[in-house]
Amino acid sequence: MLEKLKKFFFLKILRRKYYRVGACKGCGRCCRKIYVKTSNHVIKDEKEFERLKFLHIFYTYLTVVDKDEIGLVFSCSNLDEETHKCKIHKKRPAICRRYPQEELFTMGGELSENCGYGFVPIESFAQVLTNEEKKQRKKHKFL
């Protein structure tokens, strides 16, 4: 029963398609080579990034380290390069606390190699297909 309630909550309330599973291994890879996505796109130029710094303190922690076909690539200045630990772990921003989020996965991003986290579909492909077939039958029934 609890599993059904969890599934309903994630699918219908949160509108998620995947469960995040696993735990952080503390390697610090997720704090390097970061793309930053605003409401609808990845940040591509430094002028836009400079404007974002005034919106939230999180952006002030980031340093541009590269630019590629996707956009600007950042690294977090709070990552201790020797220990691979966050210098402000207890006070880290919410975006860091929630990492990794489903959006990373669904927009084509990848977790770092050997990351302790993963994503598991809430519904199997067969379940999704069955649900879609039911919707189509219902739709055509009313036509």
N, C-alpha and C positions, 0 to 999 in steps of 0.2 A: 504494500500500500504506500509506504513512504517513497519508494522508487517511482511509483506512478505520479505522486504529488510533485516530486522533484522534476520529473520529465515535463509535466504540465507547466510548472513554474518557468522552467528554462525556455520551453518552446513557445508558450502562449503569452506569458507575462513579459519576460525579458527578450523574447523574439530571437533566441539563440538557436544555432544549428549544431553547435559542438560543446562538449564539456571540456574544460581545461583540466588536465590530469598531471600528476607528478609534483615535484618540488624543486626549488632552486638548489643548485649545486655550488653556488657562490663563486663561479669562475670569472664573472665580470664581463663576459663577451657581449652581453645585451646592453652594456653601457658604452660600447664602441661601435663604430660604423652604424649609426642610427639615422634613419629617415624620420622626419617629422611631418606628420599629416595634419593639416588644418581641417576645417569642416568638410571640404570636398576635394582637396588635392595635396600632393606632397610639395613642400617648400622647395622652390627651384632657384630663387635668387636671394642675394644677401640683403637687398633693400627690404624685401618682405620679412626676412628674418629679424632685421633690426626693429621693425615695427612690432613684431610679436614680443620682443623683450619687454616692452612696456605693458603688455597685457597680463603676463604671468611670470612669476619669479623663476619657474622651471626653465624657461628659455635662456635666462641669464647664466645658467650652469653649462650650457652647450657651447662648444667651439666647433667651427667649420673646419673639417679636416680634408675634405675632398668634394668633388662634384662629378656626377656621372649622368647617364642618360635618364635616370629616374629623378634625380634632384640633388640637393645639397646633402652631404654626408657629415654627420656630427659625431662628436665624442663628448662624454660628460666629464666635466672638470672635477667632479666629486669622487671619481674612481681613483683609488689609491693604486698606482701602477705596480707597486711591489707586492701588496697583499691581495690585490684584486677585490677589495672590499670597498663599500660605499662609506665615505667619510661622514655622511650625514644620515646614515641608515635609519636611525630612530625618528628623524624628522624629514625623511625623504618625501617628495611630492606624491600625490595620489596616483599620477600616471605611472610612476615607478612601482608603487604598491600593487597596482592592478596588472602589471606586466606578467605574462603576455596576454593580450586581449584577442578575442576572436577576430576582430577586424584585421589585425596583422596577418592572420592566416588566410582569411577569405579574400583579401586584396592582393594575394600572391606573394606576400612576404614569407620568410622562412625563419625558423628558430635557429639559433646558433648550433653548430655541430656539437653533439654531446650535451645539449641542454637537457636539464632534468624535467622540463615540461613537455607536454604534448597535447594534441587535440583529438578527441574521439567523437564521432558523429553521435548525436542524441538518438537519431533514428537511422536505421540501416537503409541502404539504397532501396532494398525491396519494400520497406515500409513507406518510404517517400513515394515510390512509384505507385504502390497500391492506393495511397491517399490521393494522388493526382488523378488516377483513373476514376476513383469515386467522384471527385469533383467534376470531371469531364462528363461522366454519366448523368450526374445531377443537373449539370448545365444544359445538356442536350435534352433531358427529360422535360424541361420547362420551355424549350423552344418549339 
